[in-house]
Amino acid sequence: MKKYIFNIILIILWMFIIFHFSSQTGVASKETSNNFIINVINTITSKELSPIEQQKITSTYSKIVRKTAHFTAYFILGFLVFRLYYKIYHLTPKTIIYTIILCLIYACSDECHQLFISGRSGELLDVLIDTCGASISTIIFYLLHQKYFNFTNKSVK
């Protein structure tokens, strides 16, 4: 059990980060997304945007940024959970199945949690995006491990 503690701690910490962002009110969450967009634009263009330009850009890209954040957060969670299950089950179908199931359950609980936050809602689309992020990272890392790190089936010449 000791060899799994570090991985479990990383998973719990990442879940707390997701929970923290989900705990923001709708206004605070939108402000976080909009600030991110404006900071990226300011960095790329090296110029300050007028409030009208900022509003136009944020209204155009806010939804994309928010959904990408969902995907990315669960992509990372999928990787962390995969690492733990890989250490337990090695490279088996259980590794993929258990990883995706755990991430799906957490995504559902995250959306249910948002039902109780002012200005937020629980959305099935977000659960699907979250699960896609976790599934894709799981499959990518499964294939990478299978190709580069699984030496048990290779013969020595």
C-alpha positions, 0 to 999 in steps of 0.5 A, spaced: 500 500 500 505 504 501 507 504 494 501 507 492 500 513 497 504 518 492 499 516 486 493 516 491 495 523 494 496 526 487 489 524 485 486 527 491 489 533 490 487 534 483 480 532 485 480 538 490 483 542 484 477 540 480 472 541 486 475 548 487 474 550 480 467 547 481 465 551 487 466 558 484 460 561 483 457 562 476 460 570 476 467 568 479 467 562 474 466 566 468 471 572 470 476 566 471 475 564 464 475 571 461 481 573 465 484 567 462 482 569 455 484 577 455 491 575 458 492 570 452 490 575 447 494 581 451 500 576 451 500 574 443 498 581 441 502 585 446 497 590 446 491 592 451 484 591 448 479 596 449 473 594 454 469 593 448 474 589 444 475 585 451 467 583 451 467 581 444 473 577 444 470 573 451 463 572 448 466 569 442 471 564 446 468 563 453 465 557 451 470 554 448 475 555 453 470 553 458 469 546 455 477 546 453 478 547 461 473 541 462 477 536 457 484 538 460 482 537 467 479 530 466 485 529 461 490 530 467 485 526 472 485 520 467 492 520 467 493 520 474 488 515 475 491 510 470 498 511 473 495 508 479 491 502 476 497 501 472 501 500 478 496 495 481 493 491 475 499 493 470 497 493 463 491 490 462 484 492 460 482 493 467 487 499 467 483 502 462 476 500 464 477 502 472 480 509 470 474 511 465 469 508 470 472 512 476 473 519 472 466 518 469 463 517 477 467 523 479 465 527 473 457 526 475 459 528 482 462 534 480 456 536 475 451 534 481 455 539 486 455 544 481 447 544 481 448 547 488 452 553 486 449 560 485 449 561 477 452 554 475 448 548 473 450 541 472 450 539 464 450 532 461 455 535 456 460 537 461 460 529 463 461 527 456 467 532 455 470 530 462 469 523 460 472 524 453 478 527 456 479 522 461 478 516 456 483 519 451 488 520 456 487 513 458 488 510 451 494 515 449 498 512 455 495 505 455 498 505 448 504 509 450 506 504 455 504 498 451 509 500 445 515 503 449 514 500 456 511 493 456 517 489 455 514 482 458 512 480 451 518 482 447 524 476 446 531 478 447 535 477 441 
